[in-house]
Amino acid sequence: MIDQAHLDALRKKYGNAAGGDIFDPLFKQVAEAQFSGGDKRKWPFAGIPTFLDAPAMPDAANSDDFGGLDIALLGVPMDLGVTNRNGTRFGPRAVRTIERIGPYDHVLKVSPLTKAKVGDIGDVPLQSRFDLAQCHADIEAFYRRLVSAGVRPLSVGGDHSITSSILKAVGAKEPVGLIHIDAHCDTSGPYEGTKFTHGGPFRLAVLDGVLDPRRTIQIGIRGPAEYLWEFSYESGMTVVHAEEINEHSLPQIIAKAREIVGNGPTYISFDIDSVDPGFAPGTGTPEVGGLQPREVLQILRGLDGLNIVGGDVVEVAPQYDPTTNTAQIAAQVLHTILCLMVNSGK
């Protein structure tokens, strides 16, 4: 039987309310940044696409302070370091076109674009589409400028080789810890005359002195290449294989990650191939038996409060996924990492 008094109260409060009339204090704060004129808000399918619908700030990179940003969203459209299928150069563009990500994370209870100065500053300027070593020199130089300006980077690749050169900038003053979610450890050695491959960025970062292996955890590892990753074990990294991850183990894995990285500066690197290809086929080296998107989000949200100094989402190759699911997952992960970075900077 309907409680008539309760219904009357609801009608009094909401009967003539517009879509933008929100009464809960936290929800109201989020809504005020989204609505204008009562129930009018930006169409998600219109305008120039940016990462997470952040303000487009393409000129910020031309100033020494990057426009006073707290966090810069940027693309690195480079895939010269892949060992198998290419195409991740199209990853940044694909993730930008995903609509309706955010503005609010209901678990972390934050609307990141209202809590920090965040902008999409475009793509890292690369001098050559052919020269892998030159691309890495360009990446390192650009991120050194960002870090020197006090801006924390959150990047979308591109192949995973980009992370070694990003870390040379982020970890230059103090080696960082790492939470690495991936199908592969990416600690193999140089091949065929080059050290820059997407299979070895974290070995490079350790040897360059910018990544602390004992403050590194690698989650979701699987596939046929385990024999290539002895460096992870030799250096003291913690490796969590995909087979160890289930609903009951997630709290322990989160607790272990928090224990390993501690309170020190920490970088988050997420490879989309950590997700099972049944959910995210659009990547160059898919490995069956991977994580579910829900598990990835639960792990990330469990990191709230850590000292997150940067992050990346890599290896989205959209041409292998006509459904756009891969880019959808990548964009949601990007938003979650942004929330962690905003909460970290409070």
C-alpha positions as CSV (number, residue, x, y, z in Angstrom):
1,M,0.0,0.0,0.0
2,I,1.3,3.4,-0.9
3,D,2.3,5.7,2.0
4,Q,0.3,8.8,0.9
5,A,2.2,11.2,3.2
6,H,5.5,10.1,1.7
7,L,4.2,10.4,-1.8
8,D,2.8,13.9,-1.0
9,A,6.2,14.9,0.3
10,L,8.0,13.7,-2.8
11,R,5.5,15.5,-5.0
12,K,6.0,18.7,-3.0
13,K,9.8,18.5,-3.4
14,Y,10.2,17.1,-6.9
15,G,6.9,17.7,-8.6
16,N,8.0,20.9,-10.3
17,A,11.8,20.4,-10.1
18,A,13.9,20.6,-13.3
19,G,16.5,18.0,-14.1
20,G,19.2,20.2,-12.7
21,D,17.5,20.8,-9.4
22,I,19.5,18.6,-7.0
23,F,19.1,18.8,-3.2
24,D,21.8,16.4,-1.8
25,P,24.8,18.7,-1.0
26,L,27.4,16.5,-2.6
27,F,25.3,15.8,-5.7
28,K,24.3,19.4,-5.9
29,Q,27.9,20.5,-6.1
30,V,28.5,18.2,-9.0
31,A,25.3,19.2,-10.8
32,E,26.1,22.9,-10.5
33,A,29.2,22.3,-12.7
34,Q,27.1,20.5,-15.3
35,F,23.8,22.4,-15.6
36,S,23.0,25.9,-16.7
37,G,19.5,27.4,-16.8
38,G,17.8,24.7,-14.8
39,D,18.0,21.6,-17.0
40,K,20.4,22.5,-19.8
41,R,23.8,20.8,-20.0
42,K,26.4,20.1,-22.7
43,W,25.4,17.6,-25.3
44,P,27.8,14.6,-25.1
45,F,27.7,14.0,-28.8
46,A,28.5,17.6,-29.9
47,G,31.6,19.8,-29.9
48,I,35.3,19.0,-30.1
49,P,36.1,15.8,-28.3
50,T,38.7,15.9,-25.5
51,F,39.9,13.4,-22.9
52,L,37.1,13.0,-20.3
53,D,35.5,16.2,-21.7
54,A,38.2,18.2,-20.0
55,P,38.8,21.8,-21.3
56,A,40.9,21.8,-24.5
57,M,44.1,23.7,-23.7
58,P,46.3,23.1,-26.8
59,D,48.3,26.3,-26.2
60,A,49.2,25.4,-22.6
61,A,52.3,23.6,-23.8
62,N,53.7,26.8,-25.2
63,S,53.9,28.4,-21.7
64,D,56.5,27.6,-19.1
65,D,53.8,26.9,-16.4
66,F,51.5,25.0,-18.8
67,G,48.6,27.4,-18.0
68,G,48.9,26.7,-14.3
69,L,47.5,23.2,-14.6
70,D,47.5,20.8,-11.7
71,I,47.1,17.7,-14.0
72,A,47.7,17.6,-17.8
73,L,45.8,15.0,-19.9
74,L,47.8,14.3,-23.0
75,G,48.2,11.8,-25.8
76,V,51.3,10.0,-27.1
77,P,50.3,8.7,-30.5
78,M,53.4,6.5,-31.1
79,D,53.6,2.7,-31.7
80,L,57.0,2.2,-33.2
81,G,57.9,-0.1,-30.3
82,V,55.4,-2.9,-30.8
83,T,56.4,-6.5,-31.3
84,N,53.2,-7.7,-32.9
85,R,50.2,-5.8,-34.2
86,N,50.5,-2.1,-34.6
87,G,47.8,0.6,-34.4
88,T,48.0,2.0,-30.9
89,R,49.0,5.3,-32.5
90,F,45.3,5.8,-32.9
91,G,44.6,5.2,-29.2
92,P,44.5,8.8,-28.0
93,R,42.1,9.8,-30.7
94,A,39.8,6.8,-29.9
95,V,39.8,7.5,-26.2
96,R,39.0,11.2,-26.8
97,T,35.9,10.3,-28.8
98,I,34.3,8.3,-26.0
99,E,31.5,10.3,-24.5
100,R,29.7,10.2,-21.1
101,I,32.7,9.2,-18.9
102,G,32.3,11.0,-15.6
103,P,31.8,13.7,-14.3
104,Y,31.5,11.8,-11.0
105,D,32.8,8.6,-9.5
106,H,30.2,7.2,-7.1
107,V,32.7,5.1,-5.2
108,L,35.5,7.6,-4.7
109,K,32.8,10.3,-4.4
110,V,34.7,12.9,-6.4
111,S,34.0,15.0,-9.5
112,P,37.6,15.5,-10.6
113,L,37.2,18.3,-13.1
114,T,35.7,20.5,-10.3
115,K,38.4,19.7,-7.7
116,A,41.6,20.5,-9.7
117,K,42.7,22.4,-12.7
118,V,42.8,19.8,-15.4
119,G,43.1,20.3,-19.1
120,D,43.7,18.3,-22.3
121,I,46.8,19.8,-23.7
122,G,46.9,17.8,-26.9
123,D,49.5,15.3,-28.0
124,V,53.3,15.2,-27.3
125,P,55.0,16.9,-30.2
126,L,57.1,14.2,-32.0
127,Q,59.6,15.1,-34.6
128,S,59.5,11.9,-36.6
129,R,56.9,9.2,-37.3
130,F,59.7,6.9,-38.3
131,D,62.5,7.2,-35.7
132,L,61.8,5.4,-32.5
133,A,64.8,6.7,-30.6
134,Q,64.0,10.3,-31.6
135,C,60.4,9.8,-30.4
136,H,61.6,8.7,-27.0
137,A,64.0,11.7,-26.8
138,D,61.0,14.0,-27.6
139,I,58.8,12.3,-25.0
140,E,61.4,12.6,-22.2
141,A,62.1,16.2,-23.0
142,F,58.5,17.2,-23.0
143,Y,57.7,15.4,-19.8
144,R,60.7,17.0,-18.1
145,R,59.2,20.4,-18.9
146,L,55.8,19.3,-17.5
147,V,57.3,17.9,-14.3
148,S,59.5,21.0,-13.8
149,A,56.4,23.1,-14.0
150,G,54.8,21.2,-11.2
151,V,52.2,19.5,-13.5
152,R,51.3,15.9,-13.0
153,P,50.9,14.0,-16.3
154,L,48.1,11.6,-17.1
155,S,48.8,10.1,-20.5
156,V,47.1,8.0,-23.2
157,G,49.3,6.0,-25.5
158,G,50.5,4.7,-27.8
159,D,52.5,1.6,-27.0
160,H,53.9,0.8,-23.6
161,S,57.4,1.7,-24.5
162,I,56.5,5.3,-23.9
163,T,56.4,4.8,-20.1
164,S,60.1,4.3,-19.7
165,S,60.8,7.8,-21.1
166,I,57.9,9.3,-19.1
167,L,59.4,7.8,-15.9
168,K,62.8,9.3,-16.7
169,A,61.1,12.7,-16.1
170,V,58.7,11.8,-13.4
171,G,61.3,9.9,-11.3
172,A,64.3,12.1,-12.0
173,K,64.5,13.6,-8.5
174,E,63.3,10.6,-6.6
175,P,62.6,7.0,-7.9
176,V,58.9,6.3,-8.0
177,G,56.9,3.3,-6.9
178,L,54.7,1.6,-9.5
179,I,51.3,0.0,-9.7
180,H,51.4,-1.8,-13.0
181,I,48.2,-3.5,-14.3
182,D,49.0,-5.6,-17.4
183,A,49.0,-9.0,-19.0
184,H,52.8,-8.8,-19.4
185,C,55.6,-7.8,-17.0
186,D,57.3,-5.7,-19.7
187,T,60.8,-6.2,-18.2
188,S,62.5,-8.0,-21.1
189,G,65.7,-6.8,-22.6
190,P,66.7,-5.1,-25.9
191,Y,65.9,-6.8,-29.2
192,E,67.1,-6.4,-32.7
193,G,69.2,-3.3,-32.0
194,T,66.8,-1.3,-29.9
195,K,66.2,-0.9,-26.2
196,F,62.8,0.9,-26.8
197,T,60.2,-1.8,-27.1
198,H,56.8,-2.2,-25.4
199,G,58.1,-5.4,-23.8
200,G,60.8,-3.7,-21.7
201,P,60.0,-0.2,-20.4
202,F,60.2,-1.2,-16.7
203,R,63.6,-2.8,-16.9
204,L,64.9,0.4,-18.5
205,A,63.3,2.5,-15.8
206,V,64.9,0.5,-13.0
207,L,68.3,0.5,-14.7
208,D,67.9,4.3,-15.3
209,G,67.4,4.7,-11.5
210,V,64.0,6.3,-11.8
211,L,61.8,3.3,-10.7
212,D,62.2,1.5,-7.4
213,P,61.6,-2.2,-8.1
214,R,60.9,-3.0,-4.5
215,R,58.1,-0.5,-4.6
216,T,56.6,-2.1,-7.7
217,I,53.7,-4.5,-8.1
218,Q,52.6,-6.0,-11.4
219,I,49.0,-7.2,-11.5
220,G,47.2,-9.4,-14.0
221,I,50.3,-11.1,-15.5
222,R,49.7,-14.1,-17.8
223,G,50.5,-15.5,-21.2
224,P,53.3,-17.5,-22.9
225,A,56.2,-15.1,-22.3
226,E,56.9,-15.6,-18.6
227,Y,60.4,-16.8,-19.4
228,L,61.3,-13.3,-20.6
229,W,60.5,-11.6,-17.3
230,E,63.2,-12.9,-14.9
231,F,64.2,-9.3,-14.3
232,S,60.9,-8.7,-12.4
233,Y,61.8,-11.4,-9.9
234,E,65.6,-10.6,-9.8
235,S,65.0,-6.9,-9.1
236,G,62.5,-7.5,-6.4
237,M,59.2,-6.6,-8.1
238,T,56.0,-8.3,-6.8
239,V,54.2,-10.2,-9.5
240,V,50.5,-11.1,-9.2
241,H,49.3,-13.5,-11.9
242,A,45.9,-13.3,-13.4
243,E,45.1,-16.7,-12.0
244,E,45.5,-15.4,-8.4
245,I,42.8,-12.7,-8.9
246,N,39.2,-13.4,-8.0
247,E,36.4,-11.7,-5.9
248,H,37.8,-13.1,-2.7
249,S,41.5,-12.2,-3.4
250,L,40.9,-8.6,-4.5
251,P,41.0,-7.0,-1.0
252,Q,44.3,-8.8,-0.2
253,I,45.8,-7.7,-3.5
254,I,44.7,-4.1,-2.9
255,A,46.2,-4.3,0.6
256,K,49.4,-5.7,-0.8
257,A,49.7,-3.0,-3.4
258,R,49.2,-0.3,-0.8
259,E,51.8,-1.9,1.5
260,I,54.4,-2.2,-1.3
261,V,54.2,1.4,-2.6
262,G,53.6,3.0,0.8
263,N,53.4,6.7,1.1
264,G,56.1,7.5,-1.4
265,P,55.5,9.0,-4.9
266,T,53.8,6.4,-7.1
267,Y,53.0,6.0,-10.7
268,I,50.1,4.0,-12.2
269,S,50.5,2.3,-15.5
270,F,47.6,0.5,-17.1
271,D,47.8,-1.6,-20.2
272,I,44.4,-2.4,-21.8
273,D,45.6,-5.9,-22.5
274,S,45.3,-6.6,-18.8
275,V,41.6,-6.9,-19.5
276,D,40.4,-10.1,-21.1
277,P,40.0,-9.8,-24.9
278,G,36.4,-10.9,-24.5
279,F,35.9,-7.4,-23.1
280,A,38.7,-5.5,-24.8
281,P,39.9,-7.0,-28.1
282,G,41.3,-3.8,-29.5
283,T,45.0,-4.2,-28.6
284,G,48.1,-5.5,-30.2
285,T,48.9,-8.4,-27.9
286,P,45.7,-9.9,-26.5
287,E,46.0,-12.6,-23.9
288,V,43.0,-14.7,-22.9
289,G,42.2,-15.3,-19.3
290,G,42.4,-11.7,-18.2
291,L,40.7,-9.3,-15.8
292,Q,37.2,-8.2,-16.0
293,P,36.7,-4.4,-16.1
294,R,34.9,-4.5,-12.8
295,E,38.0,-6.1,-11.2
296,V,40.2,-3.4,-12.7
297,L,38.1,-0.6,-11.3
298,Q,37.9,-2.2,-7.9
299,I,41.6,-2.5,-7.7
300,L,42.1,1.1,-8.8
301,R,39.5,2.5,-6.4
302,G,41.2,0.6,-3.6
303,L,44.3,2.8,-4.1
304,D,42.6,6.0,-3.0
305,G,44.7,8.2,-0.8
306,L,48.1,7.1,-2.2
307,N,50.6,9.6,-3.5
308,I,49.9,9.4,-7.2
309,V,52.3,11.5,-9.2
310,G,51.3,10.4,-12.7
311,G,49.8,7.7,-14.8
312,D,49.1,6.3,-18.2
313,V,46.6,4.2,-20.2
314,V,48.3,2.4,-23.1
315,E,48.0,-0.1,-25.9
316,V,44.5,0.8,-27.2
317,A,44.4,-0.2,-30.9
318,P,40.9,0.7,-31.9
319,Q,40.9,-0.8,-35.4
320,Y,40.7,-4.3,-33.9
321,D,37.4,-3.5,-32.0
322,P,34.5,-2.2,-34.1
323,T,32.3,-2.1,-30.9
324,T,34.5,0.6,-29.2
325,N,34.3,-1.4,-26.0
326,T,38.1,-1.3,-25.7
327,A,38.2,2.5,-25.8
328,Q,35.2,2.7,-23.5
329,I,37.1,0.7,-20.8
330,A,40.2,2.7,-21.4
331,A,38.4,6.0,-20.9
332,Q,36.7,4.7,-17.7
333,V,40.1,3.7,-16.3
334,L,41.5,7.1,-17.3
335,H,38.7,8.8,-15.3
336,T,39.3,6.6,-12.3
337,I,43.1,7.3,-12.3
338,L,42.3,11.0,-12.6
339,C,40.1,10.7,-9.5
340,L,42.9,9.1,-7.6
341,M,45.3,11.8,-8.7
342,V,42.9,14.6,-7.7
343,N,42.3,13.0,-4.3
344,S,46.0,12.5,-3.9
345,G,46.6,16.2,-4.4
346,K,44.1,17.4,-1.7
